[in-house]
Amino acid sequence: MKRLLLLVLIGWFGGTELYAQDYERLYKFLDQYGSNWKHGYRKEAADGRSELVNQLGTPAPRYTFSKELNSKTMKGKFVIMNFWSTWCGGCRALCMDLDSLMVKHSNDYRDVQIIGVNYKETLADKGYKAKEWWKQKAFGYPTTDDNKGVDEFSTTVQAGHPTMMLIDDKGIIRGRWDAWSSGTADNAALAVWVLKIVPEQRLTLDLALARRCLEEKQYLRALYVLCGLDETAEIRLMKLEAMLYVSSYKGGTLLAQMAEEAKKSKDYDTLLKIAGIVERNEELYSGYCKIGADAATVYNNYSRKGTDETALLGCKLRYRYGKLIQKEALGTCDERIRMYEMNGKAEDKVEFWKKAKANLK
């Protein structure tokens, strides 16, 4: 079955609530917004072409990493396996992200077992010792030694560096991520939330939950909920706010599109809301701030509803845009200085850009 639903009917105040584990919906969402999300691994077919070996929805191979970490002791638990080595920079980053997000700064995942799987440690030497590095970082979850059991399992599932896998409480593979980026650990946390926490807490994926997720700055959760709802003007604005945190590129594209549509239709109230969304997000690029500032300016100049507060909103966004532009200009100077210094034979160019930076200041 392509769509597997585990349904639990719960009586609630004389009515009925429906809770479901919708794997297809999760996979579709991660296909669109996932960071390094994969359905499996690729292998060479008989005709020499590359083909995908799907792992999602298949039983995880049995494993014995140690007396404490094996298929039997992990039975009935959600397990995240993080394949790593000290010589892999992305591996080290993912080890730290998982610890920070799912162990040290949250109680949501306390029943989830994260396992660091130290794999092919001796393949390269970057000056680290696996046990010493792990102990120094004081991670809140265990790691394995690079042993025979690890090697057999890692080879069977075709793990890379890094690879992260999610295995559910039935021993079924529900997620795979290859490589690292800043959102990879967030993806695993979302998958656990969708497949474990939502059914256990009997959460209904509705507008109220999306609002709560936004208030709690759980932007990936909010976007997941919103993508399953029929779109309204309010939901589209909420999607924009969440998406600007989840995917800067996709969020920026939607921001520009919505602002242009609102200008053409003279939807001044939407322009004001767009400006407010941009102002609340302190992580945006200068170009996005300019879109927000322009939206506030159009509202104040043409809506006939401008107030001191909306005028101040426009001022804040223009001021922030100016500061970001200055920072980017100085950053360009620094890049040129570094480039010519590395060249070693362009002292006149280095001096030129140092003077240019001083003059800009």
Summary of the structure (lengths in Angstrom):
residues: 361
radius of gyration: 24.8
end to end distance: 63.5
largest distance: 81.1
contacts: 1069
relative contact order: 0.09
helix: 53%
strand: 16%
